[in-house]
């Protein structure tokens, strides 16, 4: 059995919950943070039937004293920072909250670990959004960042902090540049869940229409439970680094919609309409990935790709 302790910041989300389950299965003592554990919603942990196995503690990543106190109290071997505002669309409405929760949160964790003087390994949840439009050229770890949203700007800044602390202080902190990844735990505000749930309701007899913005955008979609494995593997390496985590397969949103509706023997064009209000001020046209470094150095590669991903979600 593993006798390591892990602290997951953002344990209530999709990735945090799946990561907690993975680490528990590996014998870790798992701690999870929330701003207020007494009033927090831990439905995802309940869904995975692991809430009673996780130790929860209140912590506000935007408050250095709170972060420092928790890290010194727990003294974890590994910290996974998955916290912060996670919606690209919402970041245009609340840019200040987005940037503060992501950038200040990461900075406080880095500083608290540096002051702790213990060799704590850190994972930072980067994002493919940092690359902006890849223009059909697969992005790798050396591709320059060109963020197009407040969310992407925040993730870019936090990723640069990771690089800086790694170089300046020799800290073991890795940046996982994750492309889109889905599961049944993904919040319904995300477009993939909106498509899945609406198609199911129409199949069951609803007369509603699915409203969408641009459907010509293209993304690399993967299976979230696999992606948390990559997070863990990064922190087991002797040397920390940055890694692109993706399937290497890019699909347009139109094809995604078509495959979902096709699974219910429905013609998507009969049940959808265009809504200008759903178009963002700026949006990524193409998001293509080159995950070869992760495959070569981590031994990780995505097993679930399109269209199996959609089958998993529907089942």
N, C-alpha and C positions, 0 to 999 in steps of 0.2 A: 504494500500500500504506500501511496505517496503521502509524505507528511508536510507538504508545502501548504502555505496559506496564500490565498489570492483575494484581492480586493477589486470588485467590479463596480466602477462608477457608471451609473446608467443601467443598472441591472433590470429595471422594469421593462425596458424596450425589447424589441425582437432579438437583437444580437446578444444583449446582456443575459436574457433568459436562456437562450440556447447555449451560450458560453458557460453559464452556471451549471447547466446539466452536464455538459462535457467535462468540466473540471471535477464535479462531484463524482462522476464515473471513474475519474482517474485518481480518486482518493484525496483530493484537495479539501482543506477547510475553506469554505467559500463565504466571504463577506460581501454584502451588497449595500450600496448607498442610495439614499433618497433624501430630499430636503427635509421631509418629515415622515418618518417611517410609520408613525401612528395614524396618519391620514392618507398615506399613499395607496395607489391602486396597484396591486400585485397580481392581477388576473393572469398574466402570462406565466408567472411562476406556478400559480395554481393549475393552469391548463396543462403544464408539463409535470405536475404533481411533485414539485420539488421545494415548495415554499418552506415546509417544515424542516428541510435539510440545510437551508441557507440562513446565515446569521445577518440580520439587517441592522444598519446603524444610520442615524441621521447625519448628513453632511451636505454642506452647500459649497460646491466647487468654486463659486465666485467669491468665497470668503476664505482668505488665506489661513486665518486662525482655526477655522473649522477643519480645513483640509489637513493642516499641520497636526492638530489634536488627534484626528482619527488615524492618520498614518503612524504616529508615534504610539498610539494605544494598541493598534493591531500589529504593527511591524510586519507587513506582508512580504512574502518573497517576490510576488508579482502584482502589478497594478495594471488593470485594463481600463483605459479611459474611453468610454463609449457615451459619455454624457454630452448634453448640450442640445439646443434646438435643432431638430433634424429634418425639417421640411424646407426644400428649396423655395417653393411657392410662398410659404409663410414668411420667409426671410425678406421678401420685398415689402411686406407689410410691417414687419417688426425687425428692421435691420440692427438696431441697437441691442436688443435682447439676444439676437442671434450671434452677433460678433462677441459680445461680452461673455455669453455662456460658453462659447467654444474656445475663444482665445484666452480669456482670463482664467477659465477653468483649467486649461492645459498648463498655463504658466504657473498657477498656484501649485499644481501637482509636481511639476518639475522642481520648483523652488523648495517645496516641502521635502521632497526626496533628497535633494542636494544638501539641505540643512540637517537631514536625519543622519547622514554619514554612514548609512548602511547600504549594502549593495542590493538595492531593490531594482528589479527589472520592470520596465514600463512599456506598455503598448498604447499607441495613439491611433484612434480611428480616423485615418485620412479619407479622402473621397476622390472619385474620378471626376467630380464636378470641377476640381481644381484645374484640370486640363482644358476645359472649355471645349470648343469644337476641334476634334482631332482630324477633321477633313478626310475621312476614310483612311487615314494613316494610323495604324495601331500605336497607341501610346505606351511607352515603357518608363522605367524609373528615371531616364535621362531626358524625357520630353519636358520642355518648359511649361510652367503653369500659366494659364491665361483664363483666370476666373471670370465668370459672367453674371454672378449673383452675389448678394451679401453673404449667403451661406458659403459659397465657394471661396470668397475672399477670406472669410473667417477660417475655413479649413486650410487654406493656403498659408495664412499667417501662423496658425498653430503648427503646421508641418515644418515651417521654417524654424520655429522655436525648437522643435525636436532636433533638427539638424544642428542647430547652434549649440544646444546643451550637450549633444553627443560629442561634438568636436571640441568644445571649450572645456568640458569637465569630465570627459571620458565615461559618461553615463551610458548604461545599457538601455537605450530607448529606441524602439522600432516604430516605423510608420507604415501602417497597412493602407495602401491606396486601393480601397475596395470599390469596384464597379457595382452597379445595381444588383441587389440580391433580395429575393422574395421568400415568403413562407406564409403559413396560415396566421402567424402572429403579426404580420405587417398591419399597421393601422389603416382603417378604411379611408382615411383622407388621401392615401396614395393612389395614383391613377390605376395601377394594376389591380388593386383590391376593388376599386370602384367598378372596373370592367367585369371582374369575376362575379361580384355579387349582383350586379345589374343583369348580366346575362342569365344567371341562375333564376332570378325572379321572373324574367321574361319567359324563360322556358316553363316555369311553373304557372304561367297564365297572366302575368302582369302586362298591362298595355303601355307601360312607360317607355320612354326613349332614353338612350344613353347619350348624354351630352359630353362632347369632347372638344378640346382645343385642337392644336396641330397634331396630326397623326402621321406626318411624314418624318418625324424625328426617329432616330435609331439609337438603340441602347444595347449594352451587353448585360443580359439578365442571368443571374445564377441562383443557386439554392442556398439560403442562409445557413442552415445547419452545417453545410460543408465549409462555409467561409470562416466560421468561428474556429474550426480546426486549424486553419492557416494562422489565425491570431496566436493560438497557443504554440504552434510550432516555431513561430518567430522568436518567442521568448525562451525557447530551449536552445537556441543557437549560441555558440561561443561569442560571436560578434553580432552586434545589432546593426540593422540596416533598413532600407526602404524596399517595399515589395508591392508590385501591382498584383492584385488578386481579382481574377476574372475568368470567364469561360473561354474567351477568345472568339466567341460567336456573337455577331451583331445582328439584331432584328429590329425592323421598323415597328412603331407602335401600331400601324395599320395591320401588319402581319400578326402582331400579338392579339389584336382585337378579333381578326379573322379566325385565328386558331381557337380562341376561347369560344366564340359563338358557333364555330364549326363543330366543336365537341358536343354541342347541344343540337346539332343539325339545324342551325339557324343561319340565315343570311344576315351578316352584320350590317349591311348597308340599309336593310329595311328597318333596323331598330336603333339607329344612331342618328345624331344630328350635330352640326357644328355650332359651337358657342364662342363668340369672340371674347366674352368675359373670362374665359378660361385660358386665354393666351397670355403668357408672361411677358414683361417688358423686354427681357432677353432670354433666349433659350438655346440650349445646345442642339445643333442639328444632328451631328453624328458623334457618337462616343464609342470608339473602337479601342480594344485593349490587346497588349502583348504580354501575357503572363508567363513567358518562358523562363524568366529569372527565378520565379517561385518554384517552378517545376524542376529546374536544374539544381538550385541550392537548398530548397526546402523539401523537395520530393513531393510537393503538393500540386495537384491539378484537379480541376472541377470534373466530377463524374456526371452530374446532372446538367444537361444542356437542353436547349430547345429541340423538339417540342415536349420532351419528357418533363421539363419544368412545369409546363402548363398542366400536364396530366397529374403531376403531384399535387398541384394547387387545387385542381377540381376534385380529385379524390379525397 
